[in-house]
Amino acid sequence: MQALHQMMMETFGDKEFDFVRLLTRVNHEVAYAFESNVGIDEMDEKKQVPSIIFTLTKYLYLTPK
């Protein structure tokens, strides 16, 4: 959610970024910038990558009001 919010703030109102492209940038950010930190040695410093599944048939642009 943090990465999604960050990418939305960076690209908000930019007509070049449709929603799928935005989510792709979020995947990249999460994959390379985040690691788990849960306090259990076996589970600390692990990577995660979001999975995007969608059924969009048109481009979706988020524009300011």
C-alpha positions as CSV (number, residue, x, y, z in Angstrom):
1,M,0.0,0.0,0.0
2,Q,2.9,2.4,0.8
3,A,4.4,1.8,-2.7
4,L,1.1,2.2,-4.4
5,H,0.5,5.5,-2.6
6,Q,4.0,6.7,-3.4
7,M,3.6,5.9,-7.1
8,M,0.2,7.5,-7.3
9,M,1.5,10.7,-5.8
10,E,4.5,10.7,-8.2
11,T,2.4,10.1,-11.3
12,F,-1.0,11.7,-10.3
13,G,-2.5,13.6,-13.2
14,D,0.1,12.3,-15.7
15,K,-1.9,11.2,-18.7
16,E,1.0,8.9,-19.8
17,F,0.4,6.5,-16.9
18,D,-2.5,4.2,-17.1
19,F,-3.4,2.0,-14.1
20,V,-1.6,-1.1,-15.3
21,R,1.6,0.8,-15.9
22,L,1.2,2.3,-12.4
23,L,0.9,-1.2,-10.9
24,T,3.9,-2.4,-12.8
25,R,6.0,0.4,-11.3
26,V,4.6,-0.6,-7.8
27,N,5.7,-4.2,-8.5
28,H,9.2,-2.9,-9.3
29,E,9.4,-0.7,-6.2
30,V,8.2,-3.5,-3.8
31,A,10.5,-6.1,-5.4
32,Y,13.6,-4.0,-5.1
33,A,13.1,-1.7,-2.2
34,F,11.3,-3.7,0.5
35,E,12.2,-6.7,2.7
36,S,10.3,-8.4,5.5
37,N,11.0,-7.3,9.0
38,V,9.0,-9.5,11.4
39,G,11.5,-10.3,14.2
40,I,11.8,-14.0,13.4
41,D,15.3,-14.9,12.0
42,E,13.9,-17.4,9.4
43,M,11.5,-14.9,8.1
44,D,13.5,-11.6,8.2
45,E,15.0,-10.0,5.1
46,K,12.8,-11.9,2.6
47,K,11.5,-10.4,-0.6
48,Q,8.0,-10.2,-1.9
49,V,6.4,-9.3,-5.2
50,P,2.8,-8.4,-5.7
51,S,0.7,-10.2,-8.2
52,I,-1.4,-8.3,-10.6
53,I,-4.5,-10.0,-12.0
54,F,-7.0,-7.9,-13.8
55,T,-9.8,-8.1,-16.4
56,L,-9.6,-4.6,-17.7
57,T,-10.6,-4.2,-21.4
58,K,-9.7,-0.5,-21.7
59,Y,-7.0,1.8,-20.3
60,L,-7.9,3.2,-16.9
61,Y,-6.5,6.7,-16.0
62,L,-6.8,8.3,-12.6
63,T,-7.2,12.0,-12.9
64,P,-7.6,14.7,-10.3
65,K,-11.0,16.3,-9.8
